[in-house]
Every structure is written in structure tokens, then in C-alpha cells.
Amino acid sequence: MLDVARIRAISLDLDDTLWPIWPAIQAAEKALAHWLGDHAPMTSALFANPAARHDVRQQVLREHPELAHDLASIRRLAIRRSLELAGEPPELAVPAFDVFYAARNQVTLYDDALPAPQWLASRYPLVALTNGNADLNRIGLTPFFKACITATGLGVGKPDVRAYTAAAMAAGVPIDQVLHVGDDVQLDVLGAMAAGMQAVWVNRTDQLWANDAQLPHEEIDTLTELCNLLGGRTVDASTGSLTGSSTGSCA
């Protein structure tokens, strides 16, 4: 059970917690392919083959295992390698990646992904903790977060204990007083609990929990439910109307 009285800060995952990531990645891949078609047609032809894209990425990962946590660098190097294989200027990797990255950050927020961080940030230090490379400033969520800890910036990602420790340090509280919230069973629940945090599993897709030995402190299907758990009032996500105690909820 979630011990609300223990919580003095919250760390929050981003991809698939505040927005669905794969539609954004697919749109970014299309934007990149279109740009390459205009500026590097031979590379575009190579990129059109999913198996070839996969092989290039795996080659880059084998050559740079130290960058496995750094999705942006892996992507940029894979584009550069593809340009080299196609005999086109490798320096085009920089503007090509910029096109991909701009589209990757054009996410569609879940309905609760704006009011919930706003409500949470008004009551707790809120820290983003992600293995992805989203740009909160581009997405428009920066004002709600005290810090954003990324695997790229830190040098390690979840479930390494150093990731959760960094989030606690950014929040300015002991790690056992941080609640971590996210969608991934290993990275956001089991990893966070192993580090000493409480953890809430955001299960938007009605998955079954497969680890009977360890359970999340709470399971929710929206962040609105999290606000209600922490605030004691009920919010109607469609109207924003509140009922219950005067301690507050997200709206």
C-alpha cells in the first residue's frame, strides 16, 4: 500500500507515461525519410529498408557499447553511418538528426498529462526521470519540473540505482521519501523499489502484472487517479469538477 505520508517528492517518467511514444517516433522516422529523400537520396533508399536500418543501428551499438544509454547519439551515429555507406556527405547527419528530433518532440499528450503535473508540482518537488531524450521545453512542460534527469545527461539510465539517486538529489530529499511514477515494470517499478523508493505503476493499456513476488505500491490507469490518491478529492477528467475533501486534486 502507498504510504502517502512518506512522500516528500515525486519523480515521473515521460515516454508512455505522459504521452504515447511510438506514434511520435514513427512520425519522426517519416520526417527523417522525407528530408533524406530531398537531401540524400541514396541514404533515403537505404533507410527505406527496415532490415538495413536495424543492421546499421546494431553495428553502431557494437562499436559504441558505452553509448547504449544515449539514444540521441546512437541515432545520430546511425544516420552518419548510413550516409557513409551510401556515399553521401556524412556531415548531413547533423541537420538530418535535427529534423528527426524536432518531430520526435511533437508528442500528443494524454488528456491527464497537463493538469496532473501542474497539480503535483504545486504540492511536491517534481523531477522528470527518463531513459529517453524528450525535450520538456519543446513539449511545453518545463515549468512543472524542478529538474529533468536523462540517461544521456547522467551517463546511466534506469534501472541503475544512480538514476533514482540523482532524481532524489535533484528533488532535495532522501531517496526513501521519493515516489516514482511510470509505465515500465522493470524501469519504473521494480528498479525504483530496489533503490528504496515507493513506486506507482501507470498501466494505461490494461496489462497483467507478472511478478507476484513484488507488487507496486499502487497501480493506476491515469495520472488523474494519482492526484486523487494523493489529494483526497475526485476529479472528473472531462469537466475538471472536484468532489471530496478540501485537500485538493488535479484539475
The 8 nearest C-alpha neighbors of each residue, nearest first, counted from 0:
[[1, 216, 2, 217, 215, 3, 214, 197],
 [0, 2, 216, 3, 217, 197, 198, 199],
 [3, 1, 4, 5, 0, 6, 197, 216],
 [4, 2, 5, 6, 1, 229, 228, 7],
 [3, 5, 2, 6, 7, 1, 176, 229],
 [6, 4, 3, 176, 2, 7, 175, 177],
 [7, 5, 176, 3, 4, 177, 8, 178],
 [6, 8, 176, 177, 123, 5, 172, 9],
 [9, 7, 177, 124, 123, 6, 125, 170],
 [10, 8, 178, 125, 177, 179, 126, 11],
 [9, 11, 126, 179, 127, 125, 128, 178],
 [10, 12, 127, 180, 128, 179, 126, 181],
 [11, 13, 181, 128, 129, 127, 16, 180],
 [12, 14, 16, 17, 129, 15, 11, 127],
 [15, 13, 16, 20, 18, 17, 19, 12],
 [16, 14, 19, 18, 20, 17, 13, 182],
 [15, 17, 13, 14, 182, 181, 18, 12],
 [18, 16, 112, 13, 15, 109, 108, 14],
 [17, 19, 108, 15, 109, 16, 14, 107],
 [20, 18, 15, 21, 14, 22, 17, 107],
 [19, 21, 14, 23, 15, 22, 18, 24],
 [20, 22, 24, 23, 25, 19, 26, 15],
 [23, 21, 25, 24, 20, 26, 19, 106],
 [22, 24, 26, 103, 21, 20, 25, 106],
 [25, 23, 21, 27, 26, 22, 103, 28],
 [24, 26, 28, 22, 27, 23, 21, 29],
 [25, 27, 29, 23, 24, 28, 22, 30],
 [28, 26, 102, 99, 24, 30, 103, 29],
 [29, 27, 25, 31, 26, 30, 32, 24],
 [30, 28, 32, 26, 27, 31, 33, 25],
 [29, 31, 27, 33, 28, 32, 26, 34],
 [30, 32, 28, 34, 99, 29, 33, 98],
 [33, 31, 29, 35, 34, 30, 43, 36],
 [32, 34, 36, 30, 31, 35, 29, 37],
 [35, 33, 31, 37, 36, 32, 38, 30],
 [34, 36, 39, 38, 43, 32, 37, 33],
 [35, 37, 40, 33, 43, 34, 39, 38],
 [36, 38, 34, 35, 39, 40, 33, 43],
 [37, 39, 35, 36, 34, 40, 91, 43],
 [38, 40, 35, 42, 41, 36, 37, 43],
 [41, 39, 36, 43, 42, 35, 38, 44],
 [42, 40, 44, 43, 85, 39, 45, 87],
 [43, 41, 45, 85, 44, 40, 39, 82],
 [42, 44, 40, 46, 35, 36, 41, 45],
 [43, 45, 47, 41, 42, 46, 40, 48],
 [44, 46, 42, 43, 47, 48, 41, 51],
 [47, 45, 43, 48, 44, 52, 42, 49],
 [46, 48, 44, 45, 43, 49, 32, 52],
 [47, 49, 51, 46, 50, 45, 52, 44],
 [50, 48, 52, 51, 53, 47, 46, 54],
 [51, 49, 53, 52, 48, 54, 55, 46],
 [50, 52, 54, 48, 53, 49, 55, 45],
 [53, 51, 49, 55, 50, 54, 46, 56],
 [52, 54, 50, 56, 51, 55, 57, 49],
 [53, 55, 51, 57, 56, 52, 58, 50],
 [56, 54, 58, 52, 57, 53, 77, 51],
 [55, 57, 59, 53, 58, 77, 54, 60],
 [58, 56, 60, 54, 59, 55, 53, 61],
 [57, 59, 55, 61, 56, 60, 54, 62],
 [58, 60, 56, 62, 57, 61, 63, 77],
 [61, 59, 57, 63, 64, 62, 58, 56],
 [62, 60, 58, 59, 63, 64, 57, 56],
 [61, 63, 59, 60, 64, 58, 57, 65],
 [62, 64, 60, 65, 66, 61, 59, 67],
 [65, 63, 66, 67, 60, 61, 62, 59],
 [64, 66, 63, 67, 68, 60, 69, 62],
 [67, 65, 69, 64, 68, 63, 73, 72],
 [66, 68, 64, 69, 65, 60, 70, 63],
 [67, 69, 66, 150, 70, 156, 155, 151],
 [70, 68, 151, 66, 72, 67, 71, 73],
 [69, 71, 73, 72, 74, 68, 132, 131],
 [72, 70, 74, 73, 69, 75, 132, 151],
 [73, 71, 75, 74, 69, 70, 76, 66],
 [74, 72, 70, 76, 71, 75, 77, 69],
 [73, 75, 77, 71, 72, 76, 70, 78],
 [74, 76, 72, 78, 77, 73, 96, 71],
 [77, 75, 79, 73, 78, 74, 72, 80],
 [78, 76, 80, 74, 79, 56, 75, 55],
 [79, 77, 81, 75, 76, 80, 92, 82],
 [78, 80, 92, 76, 89, 82, 77, 81],
 [81, 79, 83, 77, 82, 78, 76, 84],
 [80, 82, 84, 78, 83, 79, 42, 77],
 [83, 81, 87, 79, 85, 89, 80, 42],
 [82, 84, 80, 86, 81, 85, 89, 87],
 [85, 83, 81, 86, 82, 80, 87, 42],
 [86, 84, 82, 42, 83, 41, 87, 81],
 [85, 87, 83, 84, 82, 88, 41, 42],
 [86, 88, 82, 85, 83, 89, 39, 42],
 [89, 87, 90, 91, 82, 86, 83, 39],
 [90, 88, 79, 91, 82, 83, 92, 87],
 [91, 89, 92, 88, 93, 79, 94, 82],
 [92, 90, 89, 93, 94, 88, 95, 79],
 [91, 93, 79, 95, 90, 78, 89, 94],
 [92, 94, 96, 91, 95, 90, 97, 75],
 [95, 93, 97, 96, 91, 92, 98, 90],
 [96, 94, 92, 98, 97, 93, 91, 31],
 [95, 97, 99, 93, 98, 94, 75, 92],
 [96, 98, 94, 100, 95, 99, 101, 93],
 [99, 97, 95, 96, 101, 100, 31, 94],
 [100, 98, 27, 96, 31, 102, 97, 101],
 [99, 101, 103, 97, 102, 98, 96, 104],
 [100, 102, 98, 104, 103, 99, 97, 105],
 [101, 103, 27, 105, 104, 99, 100, 98],
 [104, 102, 100, 27, 23, 101, 24, 105],
 [105, 103, 102, 106, 101, 133, 138, 100],
 [106, 104, 102, 103, 23, 107, 101, 138],
 [107, 105, 104, 23, 108, 18, 103, 138],
 [106, 108, 18, 109, 105, 19, 23, 22],
 [109, 107, 18, 112, 17, 106, 110, 113],
 [108, 110, 112, 18, 111, 17, 107, 19],
 [109, 111, 112, 108, 113, 236, 114, 17],
 [110, 112, 109, 113, 114, 115, 222, 223],
 [113, 111, 17, 109, 110, 115, 108, 114],
 [112, 114, 115, 111, 116, 117, 110, 108],
 [115, 113, 117, 250, 111, 116, 249, 112],
 [114, 116, 118, 117, 249, 113, 112, 111],
 [117, 115, 119, 118, 120, 114, 113, 143],
 [116, 118, 114, 120, 115, 119, 143, 113],
 [117, 119, 249, 115, 121, 116, 120, 114],
 [118, 120, 116, 122, 121, 117, 123, 115],
 [121, 119, 123, 117, 122, 125, 143, 118],
 [120, 122, 118, 119, 123, 117, 124, 143],
 [121, 123, 120, 119, 118, 124, 8, 125],
 [124, 122, 8, 120, 125, 119, 121, 7],
 [123, 125, 8, 170, 120, 145, 9, 126],
 [124, 126, 9, 144, 120, 145, 10, 123],
 [127, 125, 10, 146, 144, 145, 147, 11],
 [126, 128, 147, 11, 10, 12, 148, 146],
 [129, 127, 148, 12, 11, 10, 147, 149],
 [130, 128, 149, 131, 12, 13, 127, 148],
 [129, 131, 150, 156, 149, 157, 132, 68],
 [132, 130, 129, 133, 70, 149, 14, 150],
 [131, 133, 134, 71, 70, 130, 149, 151],
 [132, 134, 131, 104, 135, 103, 13, 14],
 [133, 135, 136, 137, 138, 132, 104, 141],
 [136, 134, 138, 141, 140, 137, 139, 133],
 [135, 137, 139, 141, 138, 134, 140, 142],
 [138, 136, 134, 139, 135, 104, 140, 105],
 [137, 139, 135, 136, 140, 104, 134, 105],
 [138, 140, 136, 137, 141, 135, 142, 134],
 [141, 139, 135, 142, 138, 143, 136, 144],
 [140, 142, 136, 135, 143, 144, 139, 138],
 [143, 141, 140, 144, 139, 145, 136, 117],
 [144, 142, 141, 120, 117, 140, 116, 145],
 [145, 143, 125, 146, 126, 141, 142, 127],
 [144, 146, 126, 125, 124, 143, 170, 147],
 [147, 145, 126, 144, 127, 169, 148, 125],
 [146, 148, 127, 126, 128, 149, 144, 145],
 [147, 149, 128, 127, 129, 146, 166, 150],
 [150, 148, 129, 152, 151, 130, 153, 128],
 [149, 151, 156, 130, 155, 153, 154, 152],
 [152, 150, 69, 149, 154, 153, 68, 155],
 [151, 153, 149, 150, 154, 148, 155, 69],
 [154, 152, 150, 155, 151, 149, 148, 162],
 [153, 155, 151, 150, 152, 156, 68, 69],
 [156, 154, 150, 153, 68, 162, 159, 151],
 [155, 157, 150, 130, 162, 159, 158, 68],
 [158, 156, 159, 186, 162, 130, 190, 155],
 [157, 159, 190, 186, 160, 156, 185, 191],
 [160, 158, 157, 161, 162, 156, 155, 190],
 [161, 159, 162, 163, 194, 158, 164, 157],
 [162, 160, 164, 159, 163, 165, 155, 156],
 [161, 163, 165, 160, 164, 156, 157, 159],
 [164, 162, 166, 165, 160, 161, 167, 191],
 [163, 165, 161, 167, 166, 162, 160, 168],
 [166, 164, 168, 162, 163, 167, 161, 169],
 [165, 167, 163, 169, 164, 168, 170, 126],
 [168, 166, 170, 164, 174, 169, 165, 172],
 [167, 169, 171, 165, 170, 166, 164, 172],
 [170, 168, 166, 171, 167, 165, 146, 126],
 [171, 169, 167, 168, 124, 172, 166, 8],
 [170, 172, 168, 169, 167, 173, 124, 8],
 [171, 173, 167, 170, 174, 168, 176, 7],
 [174, 172, 176, 175, 167, 177, 171, 168],
 [173, 175, 167, 176, 177, 196, 195, 172],
 [174, 176, 196, 195, 173, 177, 197, 5],
 [175, 177, 6, 174, 7, 5, 173, 172],
 [178, 176, 8, 9, 174, 175, 196, 6],
 [177, 179, 9, 197, 198, 196, 6, 10],
 [178, 180, 10, 198, 9, 11, 197, 177],
 [181, 179, 199, 11, 198, 200, 12, 10],
 [182, 180, 12, 187, 201, 200, 16, 183],
 [181, 183, 201, 200, 16, 202, 187, 15],
 [184, 182, 187, 186, 185, 181, 188, 200],
 [185, 183, 188, 187, 186, 189, 182, 200],
 [186, 184, 189, 183, 190, 188, 187, 158],
 [187, 185, 158, 190, 157, 183, 184, 188],
 [188, 186, 181, 183, 184, 191, 185, 190],
 [187, 189, 184, 191, 198, 190, 185, 186],
 [188, 190, 185, 192, 191, 193, 184, 187],
 [191, 189, 158, 193, 186, 192, 188, 185],
 [190, 192, 194, 188, 196, 193, 189, 187],
 [193, 191, 196, 195, 189, 194, 190, 197],
 [192, 194, 190, 191, 195, 189, 196, 160],
 [193, 195, 191, 192, 160, 196, 190, 163],
 [196, 194, 192, 175, 193, 174, 191, 197],
 [197, 195, 175, 192, 191, 177, 178, 194],
 [196, 198, 178, 192, 179, 216, 177, 195],
 [199, 197, 179, 188, 216, 178, 215, 180],
 [198, 200, 180, 217, 216, 218, 215, 179],
 [199, 201, 218, 181, 182, 202, 215, 180],
 [202, 200, 182, 219, 181, 220, 203, 218],
 [201, 203, 220, 204, 205, 219, 200, 182],
 [202, 204, 220, 205, 201, 221, 219, 182],
 [205, 203, 202, 206, 220, 201, 207, 182],
 [206, 204, 203, 202, 207, 220, 208, 201],
 [207, 205, 204, 202, 208, 203, 209, 201],
 [206, 208, 209, 205, 202, 210, 204, 184],
 [207, 209, 210, 206, 211, 214, 184, 215],
 [208, 210, 207, 211, 212, 206, 184, 214],
 [211, 209, 212, 213, 208, 214, 184, 207],
 [210, 212, 213, 209, 214, 208, 215, 207],
 [211, 213, 210, 214, 209, 215, 208, 189],
 [214, 212, 211, 210, 215, 189, 192, 209],
 [213, 215, 216, 211, 212, 210, 208, 217],
 [216, 214, 217, 198, 199, 200, 188, 218],
 [215, 217, 0, 1, 198, 199, 197, 214],
 [218, 216, 199, 215, 1, 200, 0, 219],
 [217, 219, 200, 199, 201, 215, 202, 220],
 [220, 218, 201, 221, 202, 200, 224, 217],
 [219, 221, 203, 202, 201, 218, 222, 224],
 [222, 220, 223, 224, 219, 203, 201, 111],
 [223, 221, 225, 224, 111, 115, 226, 220],
 [222, 224, 226, 221, 225, 111, 115, 227],
 [223, 225, 227, 222, 226, 221, 228, 219],
 [224, 226, 222, 228, 223, 227, 229, 219],
 [227, 225, 223, 229, 248, 228, 224, 249],
 [226, 228, 224, 230, 231, 225, 232, 248],
 [229, 227, 225, 226, 230, 231, 224, 232],
 [230, 228, 226, 227, 231, 225, 3, 248],
 [231, 229, 247, 248, 227, 246, 232, 226],
 [230, 232, 227, 244, 228, 229, 246, 247],
 [233, 231, 243, 244, 227, 248, 242, 230],
 [232, 234, 242, 227, 241, 243, 248, 235],
 [233, 235, 241, 240, 236, 239, 248, 232],
 [234, 236, 239, 240, 237, 238, 241, 233],
 [237, 235, 239, 238, 234, 223, 111, 250],
 [236, 238, 235, 239, 240, 234, 110, 111],
 [239, 237, 240, 235, 236, 234, 250, 241],
 [238, 240, 250, 235, 236, 234, 237, 241],
 [241, 239, 238, 235, 234, 242, 250, 236],
 [242, 240, 234, 233, 239, 232, 235, 243],
 [243, 241, 233, 232, 234, 240, 244, 245],
 [242, 244, 232, 233, 245, 231, 241, 247],
 [245, 243, 232, 246, 231, 242, 247, 230],
 [244, 246, 247, 243, 232, 231, 230, 242],
 [247, 245, 230, 244, 231, 232, 248, 243],
 [248, 246, 230, 245, 232, 231, 244, 249],
 [247, 249, 230, 226, 232, 227, 250, 234],
 [250, 248, 118, 115, 226, 114, 223, 234],
 [249, 239, 114, 248, 234, 118, 115, 240]]
